[in-house]
């Protein structure tokens, strides 16, 4: 059976108020006893009924005094004492934080929709100043994230390249040397042809000197000399 929701407000009817106090007092004492037994913690309950001089204490007055004395001997920051005003204020602060976070999420979703509309061809003149400022801010942040990711990928690629070079160097023969590897060039056999004397090659010395190739008469030819196929 589903219990009806109870309105947390003062009960005007005297008999109903006393009956509710007795019933909920027994339930509260039972819960404190269960908490103390199941979790092995020091707990006590002190209730002062309306129009009564002596409070009702659980488990006993002596044990309650001991628990309260131990509590008061703790540092103030460990007591975590709260009044009704401070408790409600703390709950309101948490609700405000959640509200601000939800507003940011909603705004981010709206900006993503606006950017999609821009990519679809919507004119920027149709946006107001606030939307344009937010889109610009988001674009700058995205560009910064992209640049950081590019730098990360480049550093990872350089690290992989260095690992490959180290592995190739480790398998080189013992008698191999960098000088030997650099001087191991073997020129192609056969006559070296001069394009100025071979009109059928279709490339003159003037074109080669202008960047389309290398000439035998220039000093910047690669290797020991130009080789024309």
Z-matrix of the N, CA and C atoms (Angstrom, degrees):
N
C 1 1.465
C 2 1.524 1 109.10
N 3 1.310 2 116.51 1 129.86
C 4 1.453 3 121.95 2 -178.12
C 5 1.522 4 109.59 3 -78.05
N 6 1.362 5 115.05 4 130.43
C 7 1.456 6 119.30 5 179.35
C 8 1.523 7 110.22 6 -80.14
N 9 1.331 8 114.76 7 141.66
C 10 1.457 9 119.40 8 179.03
C 11 1.525 10 110.56 9 -74.27
N 12 1.301 11 116.11 10 150.68
C 13 1.449 12 121.21 11 -179.86
C 14 1.519 13 110.56 12 -71.66
N 15 1.317 14 115.61 13 133.97
C 16 1.465 15 121.50 14 -177.90
C 17 1.521 16 109.17 15 -97.00
N 18 1.316 17 116.20 16 129.53
C 19 1.462 18 120.68 17 176.06
C 20 1.533 19 109.16 18 -81.20
N 21 1.330 20 116.24 19 122.11
C 22 1.458 21 121.02 20 -178.62
C 23 1.525 22 109.33 21 -81.28
N 24 1.300 23 115.12 22 82.65
C 25 1.450 24 121.71 23 178.12
C 26 1.530 25 108.53 24 -147.56
N 27 1.310 26 114.60 25 162.07
C 28 1.468 27 120.05 26 -176.32
C 29 1.528 28 110.24 27 -63.89
N 30 1.354 29 114.93 28 134.29
C 31 1.468 30 121.15 29 179.50
C 32 1.530 31 108.15 30 -86.57
N 33 1.298 32 116.01 31 116.56
C 34 1.464 33 120.50 32 -176.85
C 35 1.528 34 111.82 33 -72.64
N 36 1.318 35 117.12 34 -37.41
C 37 1.455 36 120.41 35 -177.56
C 38 1.526 37 110.01 36 -69.53
N 39 1.342 38 116.77 37 126.36
C 40 1.454 39 121.44 38 -174.25
C 41 1.524 40 112.04 39 -66.80
N 42 1.302 41 118.30 40 -46.09
C 43 1.470 42 121.01 41 -178.28
C 44 1.527 43 111.24 42 -66.30
N 45 1.300 44 116.47 43 -42.10
C 46 1.474 45 119.53 44 177.97
C 47 1.520 46 110.53 45 -64.79
N 48 1.323 47 117.73 46 -38.22
C 49 1.465 48 121.07 47 -179.91
C 50 1.527 49 110.99 48 -64.94
N 51 1.333 50 118.12 49 -43.33
C 52 1.456 51 121.05 50 178.87
C 53 1.524 52 111.49 51 -66.66
N 54 1.317 53 116.09 52 -40.12
C 55 1.463 54 119.41 53 178.85
C 56 1.531 55 111.09 54 -64.69
N 57 1.327 56 116.57 55 -40.60
C 58 1.473 57 120.15 56 178.61
C 59 1.525 58 110.21 57 -65.73
N 60 1.343 59 117.34 58 -37.76
C 61 1.462 60 120.34 59 -179.80
C 62 1.526 61 111.21 60 -63.94
N 63 1.317 62 117.02 61 -45.35
C 64 1.457 63 120.41 62 -179.56
C 65 1.532 64 111.53 63 -63.44
N 66 1.318 65 115.93 64 -44.30
C 67 1.465 66 119.18 65 -177.60
C 68 1.524 67 111.32 66 -66.81
N 69 1.303 68 117.78 67 -45.02
C 70 1.468 69 120.39 68 -177.62
C 71 1.532 70 110.81 69 -75.80
N 72 1.335 71 118.29 70 -25.39
C 73 1.458 72 120.13 71 175.27
C 74 1.530 73 110.15 72 -64.99
N 75 1.328 74 116.92 73 -44.42
C 76 1.464 75 119.87 74 177.91
C 77 1.528 76 110.82 75 -62.44
N 78 1.319 77 117.01 76 -41.75
C 79 1.463 78 120.10 77 178.65
C 80 1.518 79 112.30 78 -63.97
N 81 1.352 80 116.90 79 -39.22
C 82 1.456 81 120.35 80 179.73
C 83 1.526 82 111.32 81 -66.98
N 84 1.310 83 117.21 82 -44.26
C 85 1.456 84 120.42 83 177.68
C 86 1.528 85 111.21 84 -61.06
N 87 1.301 86 116.70 85 -40.05
C 88 1.460 87 120.74 86 179.26
C 89 1.523 88 110.88 87 -64.45
N 90 1.330 89 117.36 88 -41.61
C 91 1.474 90 120.55 89 179.80
C 92 1.526 91 111.32 90 -66.83
N 93 1.322 92 118.06 91 -38.02
C 94 1.462 93 120.21 92 178.25
C 95 1.524 94 109.95 93 -65.87
N 96 1.322 95 116.71 94 -40.49
C 97 1.462 96 120.23 95 177.93
C 98 1.531 97 110.82 96 -63.38
N 99 1.318 98 117.65 97 -43.05
C 100 1.468 99 121.65 98 178.36
C 101 1.522 100 110.98 99 -63.42
N 102 1.326 101 117.24 100 -42.24
C 103 1.466 102 120.81 101 179.53
C 104 1.524 103 110.98 102 -63.30
N 105 1.321 104 117.23 103 -42.29
C 106 1.456 105 120.79 104 -179.76
C 107 1.528 106 111.70 105 -67.05
N 108 1.327 107 117.01 106 -36.27
C 109 1.465 108 120.63 107 -177.48
C 110 1.521 109 111.75 108 -78.70
N 111 1.329 110 117.87 109 -46.88
C 112 1.463 111 121.66 110 -174.82
C 113 1.526 112 112.21 111 -72.01
N 114 1.329 113 117.27 112 -37.08
C 115 1.469 114 120.96 113 -174.69
C 116 1.524 115 112.90 114 -104.27
N 117 1.319 116 118.33 115 -3.22
C 118 1.461 117 123.14 116 178.29
C 119 1.528 118 110.87 117 54.81
N 120 1.338 119 115.86 118 55.46
C 121 1.455 120 121.80 119 179.38
C 122 1.523 121 108.52 120 -123.42
N 123 1.322 122 114.46 121 155.89
C 124 1.457 123 120.09 122 174.87
C 125 1.522 124 108.93 123 -81.02
N 126 1.314 125 116.35 124 122.06
C 127 1.463 126 121.09 125 -178.70
C 128 1.515 127 109.05 126 -144.06
N 129 1.305 128 114.31 127 152.47
C 130 1.455 129 119.88 128 176.44
C 131 1.525 130 108.06 129 -150.67
N 132 1.292 131 115.85 130 161.46
C 133 1.461 132 122.26 131 178.94
C 134 1.517 133 108.71 132 -134.81
N 135 1.331 134 115.49 133 133.15
C 136 1.468 135 121.54 134 179.79
C 137 1.525 136 106.90 135 -129.03
N 138 1.302 137 116.45 136 118.75
C 139 1.459 138 122.38 137 -178.04
C 140 1.520 139 108.96 138 -123.93
N 141 1.314 140 115.17 139 131.53
C 142 1.466 141 121.22 140 176.74
C 143 1.520 142 107.34 141 -117.94
N 144 1.309 143 115.23 142 106.39
C 145 1.456 144 120.09 143 -178.79
C 146 1.510 145 112.62 144 -70.28
N 147 1.331 146 115.22 145 163.43
C 148 1.465 147 121.29 146 -179.85
C 149 1.540 148 109.67 147 -68.88
N 150 1.321 149 114.75 148 134.59
C 151 1.464 150 122.40 149 179.20
C 152 1.533 151 111.59 150 63.26
N 153 1.348 152 116.76 151 31.84
C 154 1.462 153 120.36 152 177.04
C 155 1.524 154 108.78 153 -123.90
N 156 1.314 155 116.51 154 146.32
C 157 1.448 156 122.51 155 -177.72
C 158 1.527 157 112.44 156 -90.60
N 159 1.321 158 117.79 157 -40.19
C 160 1.464 159 122.76 158 -176.78
C 161 1.521 160 110.00 159 -102.01
N 162 1.335 161 116.79 160 131.51
C 163 1.470 162 119.00 161 178.31
C 164 1.518 163 111.13 162 -77.46
N 165 1.319 164 115.00 163 161.22
C 166 1.465 165 121.86 164 174.79
C 167 1.529 166 106.93 165 -99.01
N 168 1.331 167 115.22 166 130.16
C 169 1.460 168 121.05 167 -171.82
C 170 1.515 169 108.90 168 -123.22
N 171 1.327 170 114.49 169 141.30
C 172 1.466 171 120.42 170 171.15
C 173 1.528 172 107.82 171 -129.50
N 174 1.332 173 121.37 172 139.15
C 175 1.482 174 126.78 173 -0.89
C 176 1.524 175 112.72 174 -79.74
N 177 1.324 176 116.56 175 -35.63
C 178 1.461 177 120.99 176 176.63
C 179 1.518 178 107.74 177 -152.93
N 180 1.320 179 115.19 178 166.22
C 181 1.461 180 119.28 179 -178.49
C 182 1.524 181 111.32 180 -64.19
N 183 1.330 182 117.12 181 -39.39
C 184 1.465 183 120.50 182 -179.37
C 185 1.533 184 110.97 183 -66.54
N 186 1.326 185 117.88 184 -45.93
C 187 1.465 186 120.88 185 179.33
C 188 1.528 187 111.11 186 -65.74
N 189 1.311 188 116.77 187 -37.06
C 190 1.466 189 119.69 188 178.21
C 191 1.518 190 111.08 189 -64.96
N 192 1.323 191 117.56 190 -40.66
C 193 1.460 192 120.20 191 177.18
C 194 1.539 193 110.92 192 -62.85
N 195 1.330 194 116.20 193 -39.69
C 196 1.469 195 119.50 194 179.17
C 197 1.524 196 111.30 195 -64.08
N 198 1.331 197 116.69 196 -44.36
C 199 1.464 198 120.20 197 179.68
C 200 1.524 199 111.04 198 -64.10
N 201 1.320 200 117.42 199 -41.98
C 202 1.468 201 120.71 200 -179.84
C 203 1.522 202 110.64 201 -67.06
N 204 1.350 203 117.60 202 -37.58
C 205 1.470 204 120.29 203 178.58
C 206 1.524 205 110.68 204 -65.97
N 207 1.329 206 116.92 205 -41.04
C 208 1.468 207 119.56 206 177.31
C 209 1.525 208 111.20 207 -63.84
N 210 1.309 209 116.18 208 -36.83
C 211 1.470 210 119.90 209 179.57
C 212 1.532 211 110.93 210 -67.46
N 213 1.295 212 116.93 211 -43.10
C 214 1.467 213 120.02 212 -178.32
C 215 1.524 214 112.15 213 -70.73
N 216 1.325 215 117.57 214 -23.16
C 217 1.465 216 119.80 215 179.36
C 218 1.526 217 112.35 216 -78.47
N 219 1.324 218 117.73 217 -11.83
C 220 1.462 219 120.94 218 179.04
C 221 1.522 220 110.01 219 -75.04
N 222 1.365 221 116.85 220 155.69
C 223 1.471 222 119.06 221 174.52
C 224 1.524 223 110.92 222 -61.04
N 225 1.317 224 114.22 223 154.81
C 226 1.463 225 118.84 224 -174.05
C 227 1.530 226 111.90 225 -63.29
N 228 1.346 227 117.17 226 -36.85
C 229 1.463 228 119.47 227 -177.14
C 230 1.521 229 112.28 228 -71.50
N 231 1.356 230 117.18 229 -17.88
C 232 1.456 231 120.15 230 177.67
C 233 1.528 232 113.01 231 -92.33
N 234 1.317 233 117.49 232 -12.99
C 235 1.454 234 119.65 233 -179.05
C 236 1.528 235 112.42 234 -73.43
N 237 1.338 236 116.35 235 -32.19
C 238 1.465 237 121.51 236 179.59
C 239 1.531 238 111.02 237 53.28
N 240 1.319 239 114.30 238 44.19
C 241 1.461 240 119.43 239 178.37
C 242 1.522 241 109.42 240 -74.62
N 243 1.316 242 115.85 241 144.58
C 244 1.453 243 120.59 242 -178.20
C 245 1.511 244 109.67 243 -147.03
N 246 1.318 245 114.72 244 133.97
C 247 1.458 246 119.91 245 172.06
C 248 1.522 247 108.48 246 -89.81
N 249 1.298 248 115.63 247 174.41
C 250 1.464 249 118.60 248 179.12
C 251 1.528 250 110.81 249 -63.40
N 252 1.327 251 115.97 250 -37.12
C 253 1.468 252 119.39 251 179.29
C 254 1.523 253 111.59 252 -65.97
N 255 1.350 254 116.63 253 -45.59
C 256 1.461 255 119.23 254 179.80
C 257 1.527 256 111.56 255 -67.82
N 258 1.330 257 117.56 256 -35.40
C 259 1.461 258 120.53 257 178.34
C 260 1.523 259 111.11 258 -64.61
N 261 1.323 260 116.58 259 -45.71
C 262 1.467 261 119.73 260 178.91
C 263 1.525 262 110.68 261 -66.63
N 264 1.350 263 116.95 262 -37.81
C 265 1.458 264 119.54 263 177.68
C 266 1.524 265 112.35 264 -63.42
N 267 1.336 266 116.68 265 -38.83
C 268 1.461 267 120.08 266 178.20
C 269 1.524 268 111.26 267 -66.15
N 270 1.316 269 116.88 268 -40.95
C 271 1.460 270 119.75 269 177.60
C 272 1.524 271 111.09 270 -64.96
N 273 1.307 272 118.04 271 -39.59
C 274 1.464 273 121.07 272 178.14
C 275 1.527 274 110.81 273 -64.58
N 276 1.333 275 116.71 274 -38.83
C 277 1.462 276 119.79 275 178.77
C 278 1.537 277 110.90 276 -63.47
N 279 1.338 278 116.85 277 -41.71
C 280 1.464 279 120.01 278 178.68
C 281 1.523 280 111.09 279 -65.84
N 282 1.335 281 116.93 280 -39.71
C 283 1.461 282 119.79 281 177.89
C 284 1.533 283 111.07 282 -64.73
N 285 1.324 284 116.47 283 -38.13
C 286 1.469 285 119.40 284 178.32
C 287 1.524 286 111.01 285 -65.24
N 288 1.333 287 117.28 286 -40.48
C 289 1.456 288 119.95 287 177.36
C 290 1.525 289 111.37 288 -62.18
N 291 1.327 290 117.11 289 -44.30
C 292 1.464 291 120.07 290 177.27
C 293 1.521 292 111.09 291 -63.15
N 294 1.330 293 116.36 292 -38.04
C 295 1.460 294 119.99 293 179.45
C 296 1.530 295 111.24 294 -64.48
N 297 1.327 296 116.72 295 -42.08
C 298 1.467 297 120.56 296 178.86
C 299 1.524 298 110.54 297 -65.35
N 300 1.335 299 117.50 298 -42.40
C 301 1.462 300 120.73 299 178.02
C 302 1.524 301 111.41 300 -61.94
N 303 1.328 302 116.76 301 -40.92
C 304 1.468 303 119.42 302 178.90
C 305 1.526 304 110.90 303 -67.56
N 306 1.323 305 117.32 304 -36.97
C 307 1.463 306 120.01 305 176.84
C 308 1.531 307 110.88 306 -62.60
N 309 1.328 308 117.26 307 -40.47
C 310 1.461 309 120.22 308 178.13
C 311 1.517 310 111.27 309 -64.05
N 312 1.336 311 116.71 310 -42.04
C 313 1.465 312 119.69 311 178.41
C 314 1.528 313 111.09 312 -63.27
N 315 1.328 314 116.47 313 -41.95
C 316 1.466 315 120.08 314 179.04
C 317 1.524 316 111.00 315 -64.24
N 318 1.331 317 116.88 316 -40.79
C 319 1.465 318 120.39 317 179.61
C 320 1.521 319 110.73 318 -66.75
N 321 1.327 320 116.78 319 -38.52
C 322 1.464 321 120.07 320 178.42
C 323 1.517 322 110.59 321 -63.83
N 324 1.325 323 117.00 322 -40.90
C 325 1.464 324 120.51 323 177.60
C 326 1.521 325 110.86 324 -63.99
N 327 1.337 326 116.72 325 -42.15
C 328 1.465 327 119.75 326 178.85
C 329 1.522 328 111.59 327 -64.15
N 330 1.347 329 118.01 328 -39.38
C 331 1.462 330 120.98 329 178.60
C 332 1.527 331 111.15 330 -65.82
N 333 1.317 332 116.83 331 -38.21
C 334 1.472 333 119.20 332 176.94
C 335 1.524 334 110.83 333 -62.07
N 336 1.315 335 116.78 334 -39.26
C 337 1.466 336 120.15 335 177.15
C 338 1.529 337 111.00 336 -65.49
N 339 1.324 338 117.43 337 -39.91
C 340 1.466 339 120.44 338 179.13
C 341 1.525 340 111.23 339 -65.90
N 342 1.329 341 117.28 340 -40.30
C 343 1.460 342 120.33 341 177.94
C 344 1.527 343 110.29 342 -64.26
N 345 1.320 344 117.19 343 -39.22
C 346 1.469 345 120.17 344 177.35
C 347 1.519 346 110.92 345 -63.50
N 348 1.334 347 117.28 346 -37.78
C 349 1.458 348 120.30 347 176.97
C 350 1.528 349 110.89 348 -66.54
N 351 1.346 350 116.87 349 -37.46
C 352 1.473 351 119.35 350 176.57
C 353 1.516 352 111.07 351 -62.68
N 354 1.319 353 117.19 352 -43.74
C 355 1.457 354 120.80 353 178.95
C 356 1.515 355 111.39 354 -66.01
N 357 1.329 356 116.93 355 -27.58
C 358 1.462 357 120.59 356 179.27
C 359 1.518 358 112.29 357 -79.19
N 360 1.348 359 117.46 358 -7.77
C 361 1.455 360 119.92 359 175.57
C 362 1.514 361 115.46 360 113.52
N 363 1.317 362 118.72 361 8.65
C 364 1.459 363 120.20 362 179.12
C 365 1.523 364 109.96 363 -70.10
N 366 1.338 365 115.99 364 138.79
C 367 1.458 366 121.42 365 -176.97
C 368 1.533 367 109.41 366 -72.67
N 369 1.335 368 115.71 367 138.73
C 370 1.466 369 120.33 368 179.31
C 371 1.512 370 112.59 369 -67.37
N 372 1.329 371 118.40 370 -21.23
C 373 1.462 372 120.53 371 178.42
C 374 1.524 373 112.01 372 -66.28
N 375 1.308 374 117.59 373 -15.11
C 376 1.458 375 120.87 374 -179.45
C 377 1.530 376 113.00 375 -84.11
N 378 1.346 377 117.87 376 -6.59
C 379 1.458 378 121.31 377 179.56
C 380 1.530 379 109.98 378 -96.72
N 381 1.309 380 116.09 379 150.10
C 382 1.461 381 119.38 380 176.15
C 383 1.528 382 110.04 381 -84.92
N 384 1.321 383 115.70 382 176.38
C 385 1.464 384 120.82 383 -174.15
C 386 1.525 385 111.44 384 -66.37
N 387 1.307 386 117.88 385 -39.51
C 388 1.470 387 120.44 386 -179.03
C 389 1.531 388 110.97 387 -63.57
N 390 1.331 389 116.81 388 -43.56
C 391 1.465 390 119.69 389 179.48
C 392 1.526 391 111.23 390 -64.19
N 393 1.325 392 116.87 391 -40.63
C 394 1.463 393 119.93 392 -179.94
C 395 1.532 394 111.06 393 -66.06
N 396 1.335 395 117.16 394 -40.59
C 397 1.469 396 119.44 395 177.79
C 398 1.526 397 111.35 396 -63.67
N 399 1.330 398 116.45 397 -41.95
C 400 1.465 399 119.74 398 179.88
C 401 1.526 400 111.46 399 -67.51
N 402 1.333 401 116.75 400 -38.66
C 403 1.464 402 119.97 401 177.47
C 404 1.525 403 110.71 402 -65.14
N 405 1.346 404 116.68 403 -40.96
C 406 1.462 405 119.47 404 177.27
C 407 1.515 406 112.32 405 -63.40
N 408 1.325 407 116.25 406 -42.04
C 409 1.469 408 119.76 407 177.82
C 410 1.522 409 111.08 408 -62.66
N 411 1.324 410 117.20 409 -43.10
C 412 1.454 411 120.50 410 179.97
C 413 1.521 412 110.78 411 -66.22
N 414 1.346 413 116.92 412 -37.76
C 415 1.465 414 119.97 413 179.19
C 416 1.521 415 111.33 414 -64.55
N 417 1.335 416 116.46 415 -42.02
C 418 1.468 417 119.66 416 177.98
C 419 1.522 418 110.77 417 -61.95
N 420 1.321 419 116.39 418 -41.25
C 421 1.468 420 119.53 419 179.74
C 422 1.530 421 110.99 420 -66.27
N 423 1.332 422 117.21 421 -40.44
C 424 1.459 423 120.09 422 178.88
C 425 1.528 424 111.04 423 -65.76
N 426 1.335 425 117.14 424 -39.95
C 427 1.464 426 120.65 425 178.54
C 428 1.526 427 109.88 426 -63.53
N 429 1.322 428 116.81 427 -40.02
C 430 1.466 429 119.97 428 177.39
C 431 1.528 430 111.06 429 -63.32
N 432 1.331 431 116.57 430 -41.00
C 433 1.475 432 119.54 431 177.81
C 434 1.525 433 111.04 432 -64.48
N 435 1.333 434 116.89 433 -39.99
C 436 1.465 435 120.70 434 179.44
C 437 1.525 436 110.73 435 -65.18
N 438 1.331 437 116.96 436 -43.15
C 439 1.469 438 120.58 437 179.11
C 440 1.521 439 110.81 438 -62.81
N 441 1.319 440 116.64 439 -41.89
C 442 1.464 441 119.25 440 178.29
C 443 1.528 442 111.44 441 -64.12
N 444 1.328 443 116.88 442 -38.66
C 445 1.454 444 120.15 443 178.07
C 446 1.521 445 111.99 444 -67.26
N 447 1.331 446 117.13 445 -37.76
C 448 1.474 447 120.69 446 177.83
C 449 1.522 448 110.29 447 -63.63
N 450 1.339 449 117.03 448 -44.36
C 451 1.463 450 119.82 449 177.65
C 452 1.526 451 111.38 450 -61.96
N 453 1.306 452 116.43 451 -38.04
C 454 1.464 453 119.50 452 178.63
C 455 1.519 454 111.38 453 -64.87
N 456 1.334 455 117.27 454 -44.05
C 457 1.455 456 120.55 455 179.42
C 458 1.523 457 111.39 456 -65.20
N 459 1.340 458 116.84 457 -38.45
C 460 1.468 459 119.50 458 178.52
C 461 1.526 460 110.94 459 -64.77
N 462 1.330 461 117.07 460 -42.39
C 463 1.457 462 119.41 461 179.21
C 464 1.524 463 111.14 462 -65.24
N 465 1.339 464 117.19 463 -38.05
C 466 1.464 465 119.43 464 177.04
C 467 1.524 466 111.00 465 -65.98
N 468 1.336 467 116.92 466 -39.78
C 469 1.467 468 119.81 467 179.27
C 470 1.522 469 111.00 468 -66.05
N 471 1.330 470 117.43 469 -40.44
C 472 1.462 471 119.85 470 177.46
C 473 1.520 472 111.23 471 -64.17
N 474 1.331 473 116.48 472 -37.19
C 475 1.453 474 119.19 473 176.88
C 476 1.515 475 112.39 474 -65.07
N 477 1.353 476 117.43 475 -39.64
C 478 1.456 477 120.60 476 177.20
C 479 1.526 478 111.00 477 -66.74
N 480 1.350 479 117.17 478 -39.02
C 481 1.464 480 120.38 479 178.65
C 482 1.520 481 110.83 480 -63.98
N 483 1.341 482 116.87 481 -41.88
C 484 1.454 483 119.58 482 178.20
C 485 1.512 484 112.03 483 -63.62
N 486 1.321 485 116.97 484 -35.03
C 487 1.463 486 120.44 485 177.84
C 488 1.522 487 110.95 486 -67.22
N 489 1.347 488 117.21 487 -40.63
C 490 1.456 489 120.32 488 178.98
C 491 1.523 490 111.44 489 -65.55
N 492 1.337 491 117.03 490 -41.06
C 493 1.465 492 120.01 491 179.26
C 494 1.520 493 110.47 492 -64.02
N 495 1.328 494 116.35 493 -40.06
C 496 1.459 495 119.71 494 179.32
C 497 1.520 496 111.07 495 -65.14
N 498 1.336 497 117.34 496 -37.69
C 499 1.457 498 119.91 497 179.94
C 500 1.522 499 111.36 498 -69.63
N 501 1.344 500 117.96 499 -37.32
C 502 1.461 501 120.34 500 177.60
C 503 1.515 502 110.56 501 -67.23
N 504 1.333 503 117.78 502 -40.29
C 505 1.463 504 120.76 503 179.44
C 506 1.517 505 111.23 504 -64.65
N 507 1.318 506 116.72 505 -33.29
C 508 1.462 507 119.60 506 -177.48
C 509 1.513 508 113.04 507 -70.28
N 510 1.338 509 118.50 508 -22.00
C 511 1.462 510 120.28 509 -178.59
C 512 1.532 511 112.33 510 -100.41
N 513 1.338 512 119.02 511 7.81
C 514 1.458 513 120.84 512 177.99
C 515 1.519 514 109.59 513 -69.98
N 516 1.347 515 119.29 514 149.36
C 517 1.469 516 121.77 515 178.68
C 518 1.517 517 110.74 516 -61.89
N 519 1.327 518 114.56 517 157.47
C 520 1.461 519 119.56 518 -177.74
C 521 1.517 520 111.61 519 -67.40
N 522 1.344 521 117.82 520 -33.24
C 523 1.457 522 120.89 521 -176.87
C 524 1.514 523 112.32 522 -89.48
N 525 1.326 524 117.62 523 3.18
C 526 1.461 525 120.04 524 179.96
C 527 1.514 526 109.11 525 -84.20
N 528 1.321 527 116.00 526 145.73
C 529 1.449 528 121.33 527 -179.95
C 530 1.508 529 109.12 528 -136.80
N 531 1.339 530 117.96 529 154.82
C 532 1.466 531 119.39 530 177.87
C 533 1.512 532 112.90 531 -59.59
N 534 1.363 533 117.58 532 -33.71
C 535 1.471 534 119.54 533 179.47
C 536 1.507 535 110.91 534 -65.98
N 537 1.333 536 115.85 535 -41.00
C 538 1.457 537 119.82 536 178.80
C 539 1.527 538 111.14 537 -65.11
N 540 1.335 539 115.51 538 -39.38
C 541 1.458 540 118.50 539 -179.64
C 542 1.516 541 111.00 540 -68.15
N 543 1.354 542 117.17 541 -34.63
C 544 1.460 543 119.33 542 -179.19
C 545 1.519 544 111.26 543 -74.02
N 546 1.364 545 118.36 544 -31.02
C 547 1.463 546 121.84 545 -178.09
C 548 1.515 547 112.73 546 -95.73
N 549 1.321 548 117.82 547 15.72
C 550 1.465 549 119.89 548 -177.56
C 551 1.512 550 112.63 549 -89.09
N 552 1.326 551 116.58 550 14.41
C 553 1.457 552 119.00 551 179.59
C 554 1.528 553 109.43 552 -70.35
N 555 1.328 554 115.41 553 133.39
C 556 1.451 555 121.57 554 177.60
C 557 1.518 556 108.30 555 -119.36
N 558 1.322 557 117.44 556 116.19
C 559 1.473 558 119.29 557 -178.55
C 560 1.523 559 110.65 558 -67.77
N 561 1.319 560 115.28 559 155.25
C 562 1.457 561 120.64 560 178.01
C 563 1.522 562 110.07 561 -71.65
N 564 1.289 563 112.98 562 142.26
C 565 1.458 564 118.29 563 179.08
C 566 1.514 565 109.72 564 -79.75
N 567 1.289 566 114.60 565 155.78
C 568 1.460 567 120.36 566 179.67
C 569 1.495 568 110.69 567 113.69
N 570 1.290 569 117.32 568 167.17
C 571 1.469 570 121.95 569 -177.25
C 572 1.510 571 110.88 570 -71.47
N 573 1.312 572 115.65 571 143.41
C 574 1.457 573 122.46 572 173.50
C 575 1.506 574 107.86 573 -85.85
N 576 1.320 575 115.95 574 122.52
C 577 1.451 576 120.58 575 -173.67
C 578 1.507 577 110.72 576 -94.62
N 579 1.300 578 115.41 577 144.24
C 580 1.455 579 121.87 578 176.17
C 581 1.519 580 107.57 579 -99.51
N 582 1.344 581 119.05 580 121.05
C 583 1.464 582 119.25 581 -177.57
C 584 1.517 583 113.12 582 -65.75
N 585 1.368 584 116.75 583 -24.81
C 586 1.465 585 117.60 584 178.54
C 587 1.520 586 111.73 585 -70.45
N 588 1.327 587 116.17 586 -23.74
C 589 1.461 588 119.55 587 179.28
C 590 1.516 589 112.13 588 -96.35
N 591 1.345 590 117.48 589 -6.56
C 592 1.460 591 121.19 590 179.78
C 593 1.524 592 108.91 591 -121.67
N 594 1.296 593 119.21 592 85.04
C 595 1.477 594 120.92 593 -177.60
C 596 1.518 595 112.55 594 -63.12
N 597 1.310 596 118.28 595 -19.81
C 598 1.454 597 119.29 596 -177.78
C 599 1.508 598 113.95 597 -74.37
N 600 1.319 599 118.32 598 -9.78
C 601 1.454 600 119.54 599 -179.77
C 602 1.515 601 111.84 600 -74.76
N 603 1.313 602 118.72 601 -18.40
C 604 1.453 603 122.07 602 175.85
C 605 1.514 604 114.69 603 76.96
N 606 1.307 605 122.58 604 13.08
C 607 1.469 606 124.93 605 179.73
C 608 1.517 607 107.97 606 -141.21
N 609 1.314 608 118.33 607 122.47
C 610 1.457 609 122.82 608 -177.82
C 611 1.506 610 110.14 609 -94.30
N 612 1.324 611 114.99 610 168.27
C 613 1.457 612 120.82 611 178.62
C 614 1.515 613 111.19 612 -65.66
N 615 1.337 614 118.72 613 -33.55
C 616 1.462 615 121.13 614 -178.76
C 617 1.535 616 110.83 615 -65.43
N 618 1.338 617 117.79 616 -42.29
C 619 1.461 618 120.40 617 179.06
C 620 1.518 619 111.45 618 -67.00
N 621 1.324 620 115.34 619 -36.92
C 622 1.460 621 118.30 620 -179.73
C 623 1.518 622 110.83 621 -68.56
N 624 1.335 623 117.57 622 -34.44
C 625 1.455 624 120.87 623 178.42
C 626 1.525 625 111.79 624 -71.15
N 627 1.341 626 118.62 625 -19.26
C 628 1.455 627 122.15 626 -179.52
C 629 1.531 628 111.70 627 -91.92
N 630 1.324 629 118.56 628 13.36
C 631 1.453 630 120.00 629 171.85
C 632 1.500 631 114.73 630 110.98
N 633 1.337 632 119.02 631 -4.62
C 634 1.451 633 120.04 632 179.99
C 635 1.510 634 112.49 633 -86.08
N 636 1.319 635 117.79 634 -2.47
C 637 1.456 636 120.90 635 179.33
C 638 1.512 637 109.25 636 176.75
N 639 1.306 638 118.23 637 -167.44
C 640 1.450 639 123.88 638 178.61
C 641 1.516 640 109.10 639 -116.50
N 642 1.299 641 114.53 640 145.56
C 643 1.451 642 120.73 641 -179.76
C 644 1.518 643 109.70 642 -107.98
N 645 1.297 644 115.19 643 152.50
C 646 1.465 645 120.20 644 176.60
C 647 1.508 646 111.66 645 -68.33
N 648 1.380 647 117.22 646 -15.79
C 649 1.454 648 120.54 647 -177.21
C 650 1.523 649 112.28 648 -97.25
N 651 1.314 650 118.19 649 0.41
C 652 1.466 651 120.28 650 178.53
C 653 1.512 652 109.47 651 -100.61
N 654 1.344 653 115.32 652 155.28
C 655 1.464 654 120.60 653 -176.29
C 656 1.511 655 113.04 654 -90.49
N 657 1.379 656 117.29 655 -6.50
C 658 1.462 657 119.05 656 -176.83
C 659 1.514 658 111.70 657 -100.59
N 660 1.315 659 118.77 658 23.22
C 661 1.458 660 121.03 659 179.43
C 662 1.510 661 109.03 660 -72.96
N 663 1.331 662 118.93 661 137.83
C 664 1.461 663 121.01 662 -179.03
C 665 1.506 664 111.85 663 -74.97
N 666 1.341 665 116.22 664 150.60
C 667 1.457 666 121.04 665 175.56
C 668 1.503 667 112.15 666 71.93
N 669 1.301 668 116.66 667 -163.93
C 670 1.465 669 120.90 668 -179.22
C 671 1.511 670 113.46 669 -72.42
N 672 1.323 671 119.18 670 -15.51
C 673 1.453 672 121.33 671 179.82
C 674 1.503 673 110.46 672 168.50
N 675 1.323 674 119.48 673 158.26
C 676 1.466 675 122.04 674 -178.46
C 677 1.512 676 110.78 675 -69.74
N 678 1.296 677 114.83 676 143.47
C 679 1.461 678 121.58 677 176.16
C 680 1.512 679 107.40 678 -124.29
N 681 1.289 680 115.69 679 118.79
C 682 1.455 681 120.92 680 -178.32
C 683 1.513 682 107.72 681 -102.28
N 684 1.281 683 118.83 682 124.97
C 685 1.463 684 119.88 683 -179.81
C 686 1.521 685 111.41 684 -69.22
